[in-house]
């Protein structure tokens, strides 16, 4: 009746081993480290960079505990903060001989002290939030009027091209803030422009007004279109910030919208505020220009001549010089997408670009007039430009789909597409709030949270053992298993643990023991009804299951609502809360039942169980009727 088959015990043992293994990395804590990543999108961190870092550390007599190349960055784990500072300075001197034009970002960070064998098994510790690990917090204000002005500026150019294509004469197009004014000669021209707006410029409202002998047509964005421009600017800025912050190697950075025009950025583990601000504020600009293939330009490319007038000298990623003309044909604003792929004819790796309407028209004209010439795509960061690629124009390219191919691998095509997609911020941002949380404060928060969980567990265990005796001990062991399983699952999911998350762990312990209290009381109730111990154990677990399931499902619904509609700390609490409900149900019902079955299930003539005092109702003695 109260026996598990052997395979169930095997499953429980496997889960116990799994919980111990994947919870273990959280015990080792974190050590100071230095991380090296690329300062520009065209720079790669490779094995050569790893060798340079190793040589720089040897030169200053520093032996790192760990030196690895992973996720596009070199990470060196060190013993003390003093070694960390010394190593950072040495690596900075070795990798960036010109401080004004750095090729690599050398940042302070924290790395887990987990042994290599645990890391090899993909057993990693949970990420720690800003309140536990320390780091930097920024609140950034997006300049929304600038985004709207930028859209009006783009409309000015698009309107000129549209009126030229339709042969509509005008006396000038100008922009005044976020309003575009078109001066027209007569009412026929005004009517022609007004007829053009619904099809090509549906996001703008037009207002007609006389202007002396002429007419002025003023265009302004519709309110719903203005909101869309602002939303798109905010989303693009968030995406660009993600691309920038990836260079810092921050584990689980928080980048989220706050209100209509603000962005919250939290970088756990980053202590170098100046470096973080430099990365966040960086912009990248894409430009398309023609390559100067004149004899003077070829001589300048080899270093044997001066750069011709109206041209500039830039380097490709392989270090080869390219002389390009100053005139900018297209910018990154005209690029809508860039994806790696393959040439349809040669099946060589290629990059497929998509252009907007304005870019499509310009690109068609440029390629038609410059067949056989080279076209350079440049990426500018921090005022420094590099040539991403410089293909030859084979034929006129229309339709807004552009392909770049030739002499590149699949990895290079993917890298080039990534470079072209990583654009600049859609609107400027200002940091209006800045806060740094030191690692010592984070360590204090960890200690307080850890103590709250441990003391809560010990008090619960003492109460259960005193009140339910051996069954209380079984419940306490199941509770410990639940805590291990919860931490292991969070570690495997690489969840970010914050102070609210630690509160959710403490709450999960209380909810888990509640299920065991229900089971123990059901067993006591069956014993009071006169059932045998084996029957009472079986019936107690069976009858308590329905109540446990109902109560946990209702609590889980509340947790899912917090997960769906909450953000930040509330969402972190909800994640731990929901996972804790699932693990508590398993530990309270399945694992504790396994312990009880292992101890009592094989005793055929079981007469009593250690479950504390079973209070039986007193039966009143029968009265003897008095003699008449």
Secondary structure, DSSP 8 states (H G I E B T S, - for coil): -----HHHHHHHHHHHHHHHHHHHGGGS-EEEEEEEEESSTT----HHHHHHHHHHHHHTT---SEEEEETTEEEEE-SSHHHHHHHHHHHHHHH-SSGGG-SEEEEEEEEE---HHHHHTT----EE-HHHH-EEEEEEEE-HHHHHHHHHHHHHHHHHHHHHHTT---S-EEEETTEEEEEESSHHHHHHHHHHHHHH-TTEEEEEEEETTEEEEEEEE-HHHHHHHHHHHHHHHHHHHHHHHGGGT-TT-EEEEETTTEEEEEEET---HHHHHHHHT--EEEEEEEB--SHHHHHHHTTSS---TTEEEEEETTS-EEEEES---EEGGGEEEEEEEE-TTT--EEEEEEE-HHHHHHHHHHHHH-TTSEEEEEEEETTEEEEEEEEE--S---TTEEEEESS--HHHHHHHHHHHH----SS-EEEEEEEEE-HHHHHHHHHHHHHHHHHHHHHHHHHHHHHHHHHHHHHHHHHHHHHHHHHHHHHHTT-EE-HHHHHHHHHHHHHHHHHHHHHHHHHHHHHHTT--HHHHHHHHHHHHHHHHHHHHHHHHHHHHHHHHH--THHHHHHHHHHHHHHHHHHIIIIIHHHHHHHHHTT-TT-----SS----------------
